[in-house]
Structure formats: C-alpha cells, structure tokens
Amino acid sequence: MTTQSAPLPGGTWTLGDLTVSRFGYGAMQLAGPWVMGPPADREGAIAVLREAVDLGITHIDTADAYGPHFTNQVIREALHPYPEALHIVTKVGATRDEEGGWPPARRPEDLRRAVRSNLENLGLDTLDVVNLRLGDAQGPVPGSLAEAFEALVDLQGQGLIRHLGVSNATAEQVAEARSIAPIVCVQNMYNLAHRHDDELIDELAEQGIAYVPFFPLGGFTPLQSSALTAVASRLDSTPMSVALAWLLRRSPNILLIPGTSSVAHLRENAGGAALRLSDDDLSELDKIGR
C-alpha cells in the first residue's frame, strides 16, 4: 500500500456525527458496462478502492443497484473490515431492469428490501448514510416524497440507518424531507455548466448540510469546454482538474465523488482538485453556465 504524500484537497466535512473527506470516491464505475454486471477487471477494481483509502479518502459513494450488487460486493472484498474512519454512503429508490434501465423502487417494501440488500452486500449492521433517490434519468420530478422518506425514517429508528439524505431532488422535496426528519446531504446533478442548484447550495451551507454533485465533470457544450480549456491551459492543468478545483472552491459544503476504475486516474483527480485558482480564474469560470 502507498503512503499518502499530501493532504487531500478541501479538508473535511461533517455528516451528522461522521467526519468525511470533502474529496471522496464514487464507486459507480466499478461495475461492468452501463453499470451492469461485474467489473471487467475485478483485481483492478479492488486496487482502486484500496488506493482511495491509502490516499486518505474517507467517503465512498455507492448503491446496491450498481451491478446490481457487484459494486457493493467488491467494496466489501477490498475493504472489509472497514477502517474506523471510512464512511460509506449508499442510495435506494431505484432498481435495474434487463435493459439496463433504472425503474423507480420507492414503495416502503422496496426500500426495506434495498436497505437490507445494501447491508448484506457491504457486510454492515448499520448503513452510515442512505440517500433516497428520486426523479428519473432525466432529472428531478416534482411530487411528494413523504411515504418513501417516512419508510426510511422507520428503518433509521430500527438502527439500520445512521443518517439520511436525498438525491435527484427538487428544492421543494429537500424542504419536505427536512420537515419529516433531519438530513445530512443532498446529492444532485451540478457542475460548472449546470448551475441550477446555486441557491439551494447556499441555503444548505447555512444549515450545515452537505451538497454532493454527481457527474461533476460532464455536460459541457463545445463553447463551455473552450472556456474551461483556456483556464486549464493557463494553469498547465486539465479541464477536469480545474472543474473539480472549482467545485471545492464554490462552497465549503460541496463534497466531491468523482469516479474512476483506474488507480492512475484516481491519483490524477486527487492531485488536480488541489489546484489553486486565482480570483481571475474564478471570475472567468463563473461565467460558464450563467
């Protein structure tokens, strides 16, 4: 195992009573193509997970729907028994079909089944954080989350879940969840090119609630990529590194979970996120997506 040579960028954040590195790791890419089936290189997947821990990452994001089941099983094989400082965040609310789709599974019985499946495949008695996945593949969909979220609150009361969050949610759904029980994080689509949650991020920061952008590097148009590339070129870096560094600077409650199946890419992401962006860099980047 390697020795961490430098602190991870961004420092730490507290999810309820859990302290996690703001630079985390998203395990979605460890499954097979289209997030279906086992990893093409299981030993490589194990190596990436162990490297993440060696780098000092204490926040791994996953879901039992990845594979399904395979990603959580690989996490368990690679890291169990888990280091005391490591915290695993998972999602429920969607399943997989034979075509690789993500049909919703938010009835109380679906959620109970999903929580127990996560526990079994990760080898845990209690899940640190469970996010309720809402909406669909196109994004958040308005509507009440009360029945589904209350089912998770009940499982929390049974000691199967430590903390709760929501994913792919509208601002109204975040508010509704908070009216039912405390949440520690919101996981939504957000990056330099997709800034629709700016107001929500600032509100959550004031309340001490984390915001976790997924797909943080994707979705740039050619024009926006050109602007990002210009800053990256000036800094002798890569567009991905600049985008990650910008997210860490955007707000202290933003936690990163970039995913990769490559040890080299994982190291590159961690190093790139530590880029120092000047006020001029930030001003130029802030114009993207505005």
Secondary structure as a PSIPRED ss2 file (coil, helix, strand):
# PSIPRED VFORMAT (PSIPRED V4.0)

   1 M C   1.000  0.000  0.000
   2 T C   1.000  0.000  0.000
   3 T C   1.000  0.000  0.000
   4 Q C   1.000  0.000  0.000
   5 S C   1.000  0.000  0.000
   6 A C   1.000  0.000  0.000
   7 P C   1.000  0.000  0.000
   8 L C   1.000  0.000  0.000
   9 P C   1.000  0.000  0.000
  10 G C   1.000  0.000  0.000
  11 G C   1.000  0.000  0.000
  12 T E   0.000  0.000  1.000
  13 W E   0.000  0.000  1.000
  14 T E   0.000  0.000  1.000
  15 L E   0.000  0.000  1.000
  16 G C   1.000  0.000  0.000
  17 D C   1.000  0.000  0.000
  18 L E   0.000  0.000  1.000
  19 T E   0.000  0.000  1.000
  20 V E   0.000  0.000  1.000
  21 S E   0.000  0.000  1.000
  22 R C   1.000  0.000  0.000
  23 F E   0.000  0.000  1.000
  24 G C   1.000  0.000  0.000
  25 Y E   0.000  0.000  1.000
  26 G E   0.000  0.000  1.000
  27 A C   1.000  0.000  0.000
  28 M H   0.000  1.000  0.000
  29 Q H   0.000  1.000  0.000
  30 L H   0.000  1.000  0.000
  31 A C   1.000  0.000  0.000
  32 G C   1.000  0.000  0.000
  33 P H   0.000  1.000  0.000
  34 W H   0.000  1.000  0.000
  35 V H   0.000  1.000  0.000
  36 M E   0.000  0.000  1.000
  37 G C   1.000  0.000  0.000
  38 P C   1.000  0.000  0.000
  39 P C   1.000  0.000  0.000
  40 A C   1.000  0.000  0.000
  41 D C   1.000  0.000  0.000
  42 R H   0.000  1.000  0.000
  43 E H   0.000  1.000  0.000
  44 G H   0.000  1.000  0.000
  45 A H   0.000  1.000  0.000
  46 I H   0.000  1.000  0.000
  47 A H   0.000  1.000  0.000
  48 V H   0.000  1.000  0.000
  49 L H   0.000  1.000  0.000
  50 R H   0.000  1.000  0.000
  51 E H   0.000  1.000  0.000
  52 A H   0.000  1.000  0.000
  53 V H   0.000  1.000  0.000
  54 D H   0.000  1.000  0.000
  55 L H   0.000  1.000  0.000
  56 G C   1.000  0.000  0.000
  57 I C   1.000  0.000  0.000
  58 T C   1.000  0.000  0.000
  59 H E   0.000  0.000  1.000
  60 I E   0.000  0.000  1.000
  61 D E   0.000  0.000  1.000
  62 T C   1.000  0.000  0.000
  63 A C   1.000  0.000  0.000
  64 D C   1.000  0.000  0.000
  65 A C   1.000  0.000  0.000
  66 Y C   1.000  0.000  0.000
  67 G E   0.000  0.000  1.000
  68 P C   1.000  0.000  0.000
  69 H C   1.000  0.000  0.000
  70 F H   0.000  1.000  0.000
  71 T H   0.000  1.000  0.000
  72 N H   0.000  1.000  0.000
  73 Q H   0.000  1.000  0.000
  74 V H   0.000  1.000  0.000
  75 I H   0.000  1.000  0.000
  76 R H   0.000  1.000  0.000
  77 E H   0.000  1.000  0.000
  78 A H   0.000  1.000  0.000
  79 L H   0.000  1.000  0.000
  80 H C   1.000  0.000  0.000
  81 P C   1.000  0.000  0.000
  82 Y C   1.000  0.000  0.000
  83 P C   1.000  0.000  0.000
  84 E C   1.000  0.000  0.000
  85 A C   1.000  0.000  0.000
  86 L C   1.000  0.000  0.000
  87 H E   0.000  0.000  1.000
  88 I E   0.000  0.000  1.000
  89 V E   0.000  0.000  1.000
  90 T E   0.000  0.000  1.000
  91 K E   0.000  0.000  1.000
  92 V E   0.000  0.000  1.000
  93 G C   1.000  0.000  0.000
  94 A E   0.000  0.000  1.000
  95 T C   1.000  0.000  0.000
  96 R C   1.000  0.000  0.000
  97 D C   1.000  0.000  0.000
  98 E C   1.000  0.000  0.000
  99 E C   1.000  0.000  0.000
 100 G C   1.000  0.000  0.000
 101 G C   1.000  0.000  0.000
 102 W C   1.000  0.000  0.000
 103 P C   1.000  0.000  0.000
 104 P E   0.000  0.000  1.000
 105 A C   1.000  0.000  0.000
 106 R C   1.000  0.000  0.000
 107 R C   1.000  0.000  0.000
 108 P H   0.000  1.000  0.000
 109 E H   0.000  1.000  0.000
 110 D H   0.000  1.000  0.000
 111 L H   0.000  1.000  0.000
 112 R H   0.000  1.000  0.000
 113 R H   0.000  1.000  0.000
 114 A H   0.000  1.000  0.000
 115 V H   0.000  1.000  0.000
 116 R H   0.000  1.000  0.000
 117 S H   0.000  1.000  0.000
 118 N H   0.000  1.000  0.000
 119 L H   0.000  1.000  0.000
 120 E H   0.000  1.000  0.000
 121 N H   0.000  1.000  0.000
 122 L H   0.000  1.000  0.000
 123 G C   1.000  0.000  0.000
 124 L C   1.000  0.000  0.000
 125 D C   1.000  0.000  0.000
 126 T C   1.000  0.000  0.000
 127 L E   0.000  0.000  1.000
 128 D E   0.000  0.000  1.000
 129 V E   0.000  0.000  1.000
 130 V E   0.000  0.000  1.000
 131 N E   0.000  0.000  1.000
 132 L E   0.000  0.000  1.000
 133 R E   0.000  0.000  1.000
 134 L C   1.000  0.000  0.000
 135 G C   1.000  0.000  0.000
 136 D E   0.000  0.000  1.000
 137 A C   1.000  0.000  0.000
 138 Q C   1.000  0.000  0.000
 139 G E   0.000  0.000  1.000
 140 P C   1.000  0.000  0.000
 141 V C   1.000  0.000  0.000
 142 P C   1.000  0.000  0.000
 143 G C   1.000  0.000  0.000
 144 S C   1.000  0.000  0.000
 145 L C   1.000  0.000  0.000
 146 A H   0.000  1.000  0.000
 147 E H   0.000  1.000  0.000
 148 A H   0.000  1.000  0.000
 149 F H   0.000  1.000  0.000
 150 E H   0.000  1.000  0.000
 151 A H   0.000  1.000  0.000
 152 L H   0.000  1.000  0.000
 153 V H   0.000  1.000  0.000
 154 D H   0.000  1.000  0.000
 155 L H   0.000  1.000  0.000
 156 Q H   0.000  1.000  0.000
 157 G H   0.000  1.000  0.000
 158 Q C   1.000  0.000  0.000
 159 G C   1.000  0.000  0.000
 160 L C   1.000  0.000  0.000
 161 I E   0.000  0.000  1.000
 162 R E   0.000  0.000  1.000
 163 H E   0.000  0.000  1.000
 164 L E   0.000  0.000  1.000
 165 G E   0.000  0.000  1.000
 166 V E   0.000  0.000  1.000
 167 S E   0.000  0.000  1.000
 168 N C   1.000  0.000  0.000
 169 A C   1.000  0.000  0.000
 170 T C   1.000  0.000  0.000
 171 A H   0.000  1.000  0.000
 172 E H   0.000  1.000  0.000
 173 Q H   0.000  1.000  0.000
 174 V H   0.000  1.000  0.000
 175 A H   0.000  1.000  0.000
 176 E H   0.000  1.000  0.000
 177 A H   0.000  1.000  0.000
 178 R H   0.000  1.000  0.000
 179 S H   0.000  1.000  0.000
 180 I H   0.000  1.000  0.000
 181 A C   1.000  0.000  0.000
 182 P C   1.000  0.000  0.000
 183 I C   1.000  0.000  0.000
 184 V C   1.000  0.000  0.000
 185 C E   0.000  0.000  1.000
 186 V E   0.000  0.000  1.000
 187 Q E   0.000  0.000  1.000
 188 N E   0.000  0.000  1.000
 189 M E   0.000  0.000  1.000
 190 Y C   1.000  0.000  0.000
 191 N E   0.000  0.000  1.000
 192 L C   1.000  0.000  0.000
 193 A C   1.000  0.000  0.000
 194 H E   0.000  0.000  1.000
 195 R C   1.000  0.000  0.000
 196 H C   1.000  0.000  0.000
 197 D C   1.000  0.000  0.000
 198 D H   0.000  1.000  0.000
 199 E H   0.000  1.000  0.000
 200 L H   0.000  1.000  0.000
 201 I H   0.000  1.000  0.000
 202 D H   0.000  1.000  0.000
 203 E H   0.000  1.000  0.000
 204 L H   0.000  1.000  0.000
 205 A H   0.000  1.000  0.000
 206 E H   0.000  1.000  0.000
 207 Q H   0.000  1.000  0.000
 208 G C   1.000  0.000  0.000
 209 I C   1.000  0.000  0.000
 210 A E   0.000  0.000  1.000
 211 Y E   0.000  0.000  1.000
 212 V E   0.000  0.000  1.000
 213 P E   0.000  0.000  1.000
 214 F E   0.000  0.000  1.000
 215 F C   1.000  0.000  0.000
 216 P C   1.000  0.000  0.000
 217 L C   1.000  0.000  0.000
 218 G C   1.000  0.000  0.000
 219 G C   1.000  0.000  0.000
 220 F C   1.000  0.000  0.000
 221 T C   1.000  0.000  0.000
 222 P H   0.000  1.000  0.000
 223 L H   0.000  1.000  0.000
 224 Q H   0.000  1.000  0.000
 225 S H   0.000  1.000  0.000
 226 S H   0.000  1.000  0.000
 227 A H   0.000  1.000  0.000
 228 L H   0.000  1.000  0.000
 229 T H   0.000  1.000  0.000
 230 A H   0.000  1.000  0.000
 231 V H   0.000  1.000  0.000
 232 A H   0.000  1.000  0.000
 233 S H   0.000  1.000  0.000
 234 R H   0.000  1.000  0.000
 235 L C   1.000  0.000  0.000
 236 D C   1.000  0.000  0.000
 237 S C   1.000  0.000  0.000
 238 T C   1.000  0.000  0.000
 239 P H   0.000  1.000  0.000
 240 M H   0.000  1.000  0.000
 241 S H   0.000  1.000  0.000
 242 V H   0.000  1.000  0.000
 243 A H   0.000  1.000  0.000
 244 L H   0.000  1.000  0.000
 245 A H   0.000  1.000  0.000
 246 W H   0.000  1.000  0.000
 247 L H   0.000  1.000  0.000
 248 L H   0.000  1.000  0.000
 249 R H   0.000  1.000  0.000
 250 R H   0.000  1.000  0.000
 251 S C   1.000  0.000  0.000
 252 P C   1.000  0.000  0.000
 253 N C   1.000  0.000  0.000
 254 I E   0.000  0.000  1.000
 255 L C   1.000  0.000  0.000
 256 L E   0.000  0.000  1.000
 257 I C   1.000  0.000  0.000
 258 P C   1.000  0.000  0.000
 259 G E   0.000  0.000  1.000
 260 T C   1.000  0.000  0.000
 261 S C   1.000  0.000  0.000
 262 S C   1.000  0.000  0.000
 263 V H   0.000  1.000  0.000
 264 A H   0.000  1.000  0.000
 265 H H   0.000  1.000  0.000
 266 L H   0.000  1.000  0.000
 267 R H   0.000  1.000  0.000
 268 E H   0.000  1.000  0.000
 269 N H   0.000  1.000  0.000
 270 A H   0.000  1.000  0.000
 271 G H   0.000  1.000  0.000
 272 G H   0.000  1.000  0.000
 273 A C   1.000  0.000  0.000
 274 A C   1.000  0.000  0.000
 275 L C   1.000  0.000  0.000
 276 R C   1.000  0.000  0.000
 277 L C   1.000  0.000  0.000
 278 S C   1.000  0.000  0.000
 279 D H   0.000  1.000  0.000
 280 D H   0.000  1.000  0.000
 281 D H   0.000  1.000  0.000
 282 L H   0.000  1.000  0.000
 283 S H   0.000  1.000  0.000
 284 E H   0.000  1.000  0.000
 285 L H   0.000  1.000  0.000
 286 D H   0.000  1.000  0.000
 287 K C   1.000  0.000  0.000
 288 I C   1.000  0.000  0.000
 289 G C   1.000  0.000  0.000
 290 R C   1.000  0.000  0.000
